[in-house]
Every structure is written in C-alpha cells, then in structure tokens.
C-alpha cells in the first residue's frame, strides 16, 4: 500500500474546491447570459459540460437551480439564493486575486467615474468609505454624465449608464434592472382612502417623471396580475425631471409616484407604501457599468468594478426597487455592444 502523502491530499482538496467553484461559475454565467450554450461559449467549454456541471451541483445540493423550457431558463427561488451566494464567493475570490496581484500598493491613481446623482447618492457613496479604506492610494472623481463618448475619448474610466447603451466597442457589465411600482405615503392613503385597483389611479393625484431627453412625461403606468394587464394613463398634478423632488413630494403626501431604483429605506420605514401589491410592474431600465476592454486590466479599475457590483446588491438586498443581475432573464440587445458578466457578446 502506498504511503500517505499530505501533498497529494492537499492537491486533491484544492482540485475538489476548484471544481465546485467552476460549477458555481456555470450557474452565474447561465443565469446572466440566459442559457447553457451562451454560458459555455463565455467559459470556452461545451454546452454539455455546463449542463452536466449544473446537474451535478443540483444533485449535490438536492435543489432545483433552474426552471428549464425549450426556449429559456429561469432561476428558481432556491437557484436565486444560490446565485447571489455564488456571486459573492466569486467576487471575493476576484478581489483576493486583484489584491494579491496588485499588492494593494499598486492599486493607486485616479478613477474617473461617470454617474447620475441618484446612483451616486444612494448606491455608491454609502459604501465608498470601506472601499477607500481598502485602497487608500486611490482617488475617485465623479462626473455627472451619461454620455458614452466621454469613455471613448478616455475622459471617463467607468460610466454607470442607465438604459440601453448605444452601439460601441465598450464592455457593458449589467448591474441591475429598475423595478417600478406605485407608492404613496400613509398620510395620503389615510386622507384619500385605500386604493384596491390600478383603475382608481385616474381619480387620484399623481406625480410624473419626465427625463430631460423625453418630450413627454411617463404618464402610462402598466400593471400585470396573472394574465391581466392594465395600462393606466394618468393626468399628473406635478411633472418634474427631478426624481428626488418627486420622491420628496410623495413622502410629503403630495401624490402618488410610479418609481424604481430609489432608497429602499423609505419602504422599510413605511414613509412610502407600495400600492396594489397583488399587481406587478414590468421591470424598466437596465443599469450597466461601461468601460473599455483594456481598462479592466488596470488593478484600480478591476477593483472599482468589483466594488460597484457589490454596492448594487447591498443597496437593495430585498429587491424592492431594483432587481439584481441574475434575477431576471436578459434579452439580447442586438445593438453591437460587447457585454461582460451578464450579457457578454462580441460585436
């Protein structure tokens, strides 16, 4: 009988652990890219290898990770929980790798970030102290912009972009998707009565958002319940291009808002109450981190990208106002944008 070799044991367990991590990556890529074939292409393996790996993980954990059909796959509730835990594991491993390769002292310099004020105020800034504690030699400059040309001219390193980006050679890492719903303050409901059906919105005071780039405000609010869909055209009492002002108006009982991606603490504190909880609303805009392919190789950019992805998950862990990447089925945009993470496609 061969003598026991501790080194062989260590190698076995290392390979065992890497095999598990590889299967977790299969789950993430399949969920993010919407199928086993796309995950296989991204990981440079065969679709059958992805299918076998995920099936083995399901047998080991005794759960069903995906609902499968002939056209698409969708995470189960247990699968979503596994997805988020797996994403956390891989992000921590990536952070360790970045730290080990960069030895922290090399993670230095200035990062120029394009961002809109709501994302800066609610998602990034509250988490930034810990990131800067980890990388004290970094300096971050925030610029209020959504213009992808700022990246292409190399004035911006990372652009947090709301909505589908225009065709380009940029990498787009999907961070989340807006989850809208109708909200009102408890005082407004007490004064005007409980609302039981979306049709009742026509008789209520509503606040409408009008982005500067649109000619008309959002006045068509759509709700779905089972096979029923209702699109209510409201007659807004207030129209504003300032989302924060509309949210303040709603908490002050000025009216009802239809909003996604805002501070979930307003829901937890019951300053705002979701109306029609039995009705769902179609997820709205996607949010991406856009950057040049070569930029991600810089330790400071790689570190920031990992940080901002974690920040989006921590911002709204219960997904009241935003769906995390992997919680929804991505649709191919067909617009020539190269995607990393949730929808990588080479143009």
C-alpha positions as CSV (number, residue, x, y, z in Angstrom):
1,X,0.0,0.0,0.0
2,X,1.4,3.4,-1.0
3,X,2.4,5.7,1.9
4,X,0.0,8.6,2.6
5,X,1.3,11.8,1.1
6,X,-0.1,15.0,2.6
7,X,0.8,17.0,-0.5
8,X,-1.4,14.6,-2.6
9,X,-4.2,15.2,-0.1
10,X,-3.8,19.0,-0.4
11,X,-3.8,18.8,-4.2
12,X,-7.0,16.6,-4.1
13,X,-8.9,19.1,-1.9
14,X,-7.6,22.1,-4.0
15,X,-8.9,20.4,-7.2
16,X,-12.2,19.5,-5.4
17,X,-12.7,23.1,-4.3
18,X,-11.9,24.5,-7.8
19,X,-14.4,22.0,-9.3
20,X,-17.1,23.3,-7.0
21,X,-16.2,26.9,-7.8
22,X,-16.2,26.1,-11.6
23,X,-19.8,24.8,-11.2
24,X,-20.9,27.9,-9.3
25,X,-19.5,30.0,-12.2
26,X,-21.6,27.9,-14.6
27,X,-24.7,28.8,-12.6
28,X,-23.8,32.5,-12.7
29,X,-23.0,32.6,-16.4
30,X,-26.0,30.6,-17.4
31,X,-28.3,32.9,-15.4
32,X,-26.6,36.1,-16.6
33,X,-26.5,35.1,-20.2
34,X,-29.9,33.3,-20.4
35,X,-28.8,29.8,-21.4
36,X,-26.3,27.0,-21.2
37,X,-25.0,27.5,-24.7
38,X,-24.2,31.1,-24.0
39,X,-22.5,30.2,-20.7
40,X,-20.5,27.6,-22.4
41,X,-19.3,30.0,-25.1
42,X,-18.3,32.5,-22.5
43,X,-16.4,29.9,-20.5
44,X,-14.9,28.3,-23.6
45,X,-16.3,24.8,-22.8
46,X,-19.1,22.7,-24.4
47,X,-22.8,23.2,-23.6
48,X,-23.0,19.6,-22.4
49,X,-20.2,20.3,-19.9
50,X,-22.3,23.2,-18.5
51,X,-25.4,21.0,-18.4
52,X,-23.6,18.2,-16.6
53,X,-21.9,20.5,-14.1
54,X,-25.1,22.2,-13.1
55,X,-27.0,18.9,-12.9
56,X,-24.2,17.6,-10.6
57,X,-24.5,20.7,-8.4
58,X,-28.3,20.2,-8.2
59,X,-27.8,16.6,-7.2
60,X,-25.2,17.5,-4.6
61,X,-27.3,20.3,-3.1
62,X,-30.6,18.5,-3.6
63,X,-32.2,21.5,-5.1
64,X,-33.5,22.6,-8.5
65,X,-31.5,25.6,-9.7
66,X,-33.2,26.4,-13.0
67,X,-36.7,26.1,-14.4
68,X,-36.0,24.8,-17.9
69,X,-38.0,25.1,-21.1
70,X,-37.3,24.7,-24.8
71,X,-36.8,28.5,-25.2
72,X,-35.1,29.7,-22.0
73,X,-34.1,29.0,-18.4
74,X,-35.1,30.8,-15.3
75,X,-33.7,30.7,-11.8
76,X,-35.9,29.1,-9.1
77,X,-36.2,30.7,-5.7
78,X,-33.5,28.3,-4.4
79,X,-31.5,29.0,-7.5
80,X,-31.6,32.8,-6.9
81,X,-30.4,32.3,-3.4
82,X,-27.5,30.1,-4.7
83,X,-26.8,32.6,-7.5
84,X,-26.3,35.5,-5.0
85,X,-24.2,33.4,-2.7
86,X,-22.1,32.1,-5.6
87,X,-21.6,35.6,-7.0
88,X,-20.4,36.8,-3.6
89,X,-17.9,33.9,-3.4
90,X,-16.5,34.6,-6.9
91,X,-16.3,38.3,-6.3
92,X,-14.4,37.7,-3.1
93,X,-12.0,35.4,-4.9
94,X,-11.6,38.0,-7.6
95,X,-10.9,40.7,-5.0
96,X,-8.3,38.4,-3.4
97,X,-6.7,37.9,-6.8
98,X,-6.6,41.6,-7.5
99,X,-5.2,42.3,-4.1
100,X,-2.6,39.6,-4.4
101,X,-1.5,40.6,-7.9
102,X,-1.5,44.3,-7.1
103,X,-0.2,44.0,-3.6
104,X,-2.6,46.9,-2.8
105,X,0.2,49.5,-3.1
106,X,-0.2,49.2,-6.9
107,X,-3.9,49.9,-6.7
108,X,-3.3,53.6,-6.9
109,X,-4.1,56.6,-9.1
110,X,-7.3,58.3,-10.1
111,X,-10.6,56.7,-11.3
112,X,-12.9,59.0,-13.3
113,X,-16.5,57.8,-12.9
114,X,-19.5,59.0,-14.9
115,X,-22.7,58.7,-12.8
116,X,-26.1,60.2,-12.3
117,X,-26.8,61.8,-8.9
118,X,-29.4,59.2,-7.6
119,X,-26.9,56.3,-8.2
120,X,-24.1,58.3,-6.6
121,X,-26.2,59.4,-3.6
122,X,-27.9,56.1,-2.8
123,X,-25.8,53.3,-4.2
124,X,-22.1,54.2,-4.4
125,X,-21.4,56.9,-1.8
126,X,-22.9,55.0,1.2
127,X,-20.4,52.1,0.5
128,X,-17.4,54.1,-0.5
129,X,-15.7,54.5,2.8
130,X,-14.9,50.8,3.1
131,X,-13.5,50.7,-0.4
132,X,-11.2,53.6,0.2
133,X,-10.1,52.1,3.5
134,X,-9.0,49.0,1.5
135,X,-7.3,51.1,-1.2
136,X,-6.1,54.3,0.5
137,X,-4.0,55.3,-2.5
138,X,-7.0,55.7,-4.8
139,X,-8.6,58.9,-5.8
140,X,-12.1,58.9,-7.3
141,X,-13.5,61.8,-9.4
142,X,-17.3,61.6,-10.1
143,X,-18.7,63.4,-13.2
144,X,-22.4,63.9,-13.8
145,X,-22.8,62.4,-17.3
146,X,-24.4,59.6,-19.3
147,X,-22.5,60.3,-22.5
148,X,-20.7,57.2,-23.7
149,X,-18.5,59.4,-25.9
150,X,-16.8,60.5,-22.6
151,X,-15.4,57.0,-22.3
152,X,-14.4,56.7,-25.9
153,X,-12.4,59.9,-25.6
154,X,-10.8,58.4,-22.5
155,X,-12.0,61.2,-20.2
156,X,-14.1,58.7,-18.2
157,X,-12.8,55.3,-17.0
158,X,-16.2,53.8,-15.9
159,X,-19.7,55.0,-16.8
160,X,-22.7,53.8,-14.8
161,X,-25.2,54.0,-17.6
162,X,-29.0,53.9,-17.1
163,X,-30.8,52.4,-20.1
164,X,-29.5,50.6,-23.2
165,X,-26.2,52.0,-24.3
166,X,-25.7,53.0,-28.0
167,X,-23.6,50.7,-30.3
168,X,-19.9,50.7,-29.4
169,X,-16.9,48.5,-28.7
170,X,-17.3,49.2,-24.9
171,X,-17.8,46.4,-22.4
172,X,-21.1,46.6,-20.6
173,X,-21.5,44.8,-17.3
174,X,-25.1,44.6,-16.2
175,X,-25.6,45.7,-12.6
176,X,-29.3,45.6,-12.2
177,X,-32.7,46.5,-13.6
178,X,-35.2,49.0,-12.3
179,X,-38.3,47.5,-10.5
180,X,-41.1,50.1,-10.6
181,X,-44.2,50.2,-8.6
182,X,-46.8,52.8,-7.4
183,X,-46.2,54.3,-4.0
184,X,-47.9,56.7,-1.7
185,X,-47.4,58.0,1.9
186,X,-49.5,56.6,4.7
187,X,-50.9,60.1,5.3
188,X,-52.0,60.4,1.6
189,X,-53.7,57.0,1.9
190,X,-55.4,58.0,5.2
191,X,-56.7,61.2,3.6
192,X,-57.8,59.9,0.3
193,X,-58.6,56.2,1.1
194,X,-57.2,52.8,0.3
195,X,-56.7,52.0,-3.4
196,X,-57.7,48.5,-4.4
197,X,-57.3,48.5,-8.2
198,X,-55.0,50.4,-10.6
199,X,-58.0,51.8,-12.4
200,X,-58.6,54.1,-9.3
201,X,-55.4,56.0,-10.1
202,X,-57.3,58.1,-12.7
203,X,-59.2,59.7,-9.8
204,X,-56.0,60.4,-7.7
205,X,-53.3,63.0,-7.6
206,X,-50.3,61.5,-9.4
207,X,-46.7,62.8,-9.8
208,X,-45.0,62.1,-13.2
209,X,-41.3,61.8,-14.0
210,X,-40.1,63.5,-17.3
211,X,-36.5,62.9,-18.1
212,X,-34.9,65.8,-20.0
213,X,-34.3,63.6,-23.0
214,X,-38.0,62.8,-23.4
215,X,-40.6,65.0,-25.0
216,X,-43.4,63.7,-22.7
217,X,-43.5,62.6,-19.1
218,X,-44.2,59.0,-18.1
219,X,-48.0,59.0,-17.9
220,X,-48.8,55.4,-18.8
221,X,-48.3,53.1,-15.9
222,X,-48.6,49.4,-16.6
223,X,-49.6,46.7,-14.1
224,X,-50.0,42.9,-14.5
225,X,-51.8,40.3,-12.5
226,X,-51.7,36.8,-13.8
227,X,-52.9,37.1,-17.5
228,X,-54.5,40.5,-17.0
229,X,-52.6,43.7,-17.9
230,X,-53.8,47.2,-17.3
231,X,-52.1,50.4,-18.7
232,X,-53.4,53.4,-16.8
233,X,-53.0,56.8,-18.4
234,X,-52.7,59.3,-15.5
235,X,-53.4,63.0,-15.5
236,X,-50.4,64.2,-13.4
237,X,-50.8,67.0,-10.9
238,X,-47.0,67.5,-10.9
239,X,-44.4,66.8,-13.6
240,X,-40.7,67.1,-12.9
241,X,-37.4,66.0,-14.4
242,X,-36.0,65.8,-10.8
243,X,-36.7,62.2,-9.5
244,X,-35.6,63.1,-5.9
245,X,-38.1,66.0,-5.8
246,X,-40.9,63.7,-6.8
247,X,-39.9,61.2,-4.1
248,X,-39.9,64.0,-1.5
249,X,-43.3,65.1,-2.9
250,X,-44.7,61.6,-2.4
251,X,-43.3,61.2,1.2
252,X,-44.9,64.6,1.9
253,X,-48.3,63.4,0.7
254,X,-48.4,65.5,-2.5
255,X,-49.5,62.5,-4.5
256,X,-48.7,59.0,-5.9
257,X,-45.4,58.2,-7.7
258,X,-44.5,55.3,-10.1
259,X,-40.8,54.8,-9.4
260,X,-37.9,52.4,-9.5
261,X,-34.4,52.5,-8.0
262,X,-34.8,54.7,-5.0
263,X,-33.8,54.4,-1.4
264,X,-35.4,51.2,0.0
265,X,-35.2,52.6,3.5
266,X,-38.2,54.7,2.6
267,X,-40.2,51.5,2.2
268,X,-38.7,49.8,5.3
269,X,-39.5,52.9,7.4
270,X,-43.0,53.0,5.9
271,X,-42.6,56.5,4.7
272,X,-43.8,55.1,1.4
273,X,-46.3,52.3,1.0
274,X,-46.4,50.2,-2.2
275,X,-49.9,50.2,-3.7
276,X,-51.5,47.2,-5.4
277,X,-49.1,44.6,-4.0
278,X,-51.0,41.9,-5.9
279,X,-50.1,43.5,-9.2
280,X,-46.6,43.5,-10.6
281,X,-45.0,46.0,-12.9
282,X,-42.7,45.2,-15.8
283,X,-39.1,45.8,-15.0
284,X,-37.9,49.1,-16.6
285,X,-34.5,50.3,-17.4
286,X,-31.2,48.3,-17.2
287,X,-28.2,49.7,-15.4
288,X,-24.7,49.0,-16.8
289,X,-21.1,49.7,-15.9
290,X,-19.5,50.6,-19.2
291,X,-15.7,50.6,-19.7
292,X,-13.1,50.0,-22.3
293,X,-11.8,46.4,-22.6
294,X,-8.2,47.4,-21.8
295,X,-9.3,49.4,-18.8
296,X,-10.4,46.3,-16.8
297,X,-6.8,45.1,-16.8
298,X,-5.8,48.0,-14.6
299,X,-5.9,47.0,-10.9
300,X,-7.7,50.2,-9.9
301,X,-10.5,49.7,-12.5
302,X,-10.9,46.0,-11.7
303,X,-11.2,46.8,-8.0
304,X,-13.8,49.5,-8.6
305,X,-15.9,47.3,-10.9
306,X,-16.0,44.6,-8.2
307,X,-16.9,47.2,-5.6
308,X,-19.7,48.8,-7.6
309,X,-21.3,45.4,-8.4
310,X,-21.3,44.6,-4.6
311,X,-22.7,48.0,-3.9
312,X,-25.8,47.4,-6.1
313,X,-26.5,44.2,-4.3
314,X,-26.1,45.8,-0.9
315,X,-28.2,48.8,-1.8
316,X,-31.4,46.9,-2.1
317,X,-30.9,43.3,-0.8
318,X,-34.7,42.6,-0.8
319,X,-35.1,43.9,-4.4
320,X,-37.9,46.3,-3.6
321,X,-36.8,48.9,-6.2
322,X,-34.2,47.1,-8.2
323,X,-33.6,43.6,-9.5
324,X,-30.1,42.3,-9.1
325,X,-28.3,41.0,-12.2
326,X,-29.3,37.3,-12.5
327,X,-32.8,37.9,-11.0
328,X,-34.3,38.4,-14.5
329,X,-34.0,36.9,-18.0
330,X,-31.7,39.1,-20.0
331,X,-32.8,39.8,-23.6
332,X,-30.2,40.1,-26.4
333,X,-30.0,43.8,-27.3
334,X,-28.6,43.2,-30.8
335,X,-27.0,46.7,-30.7
336,X,-23.4,45.8,-31.1
337,X,-22.4,46.4,-27.5
338,X,-19.9,44.0,-26.1
339,X,-21.1,42.6,-22.8
340,X,-19.2,41.3,-19.9
341,X,-20.7,39.3,-17.0
342,X,-24.4,39.3,-17.6
343,X,-24.5,39.5,-21.3
344,X,-21.2,39.3,-23.0
345,X,-21.4,39.4,-26.8
346,X,-18.6,40.3,-29.1
347,X,-19.7,42.8,-31.8
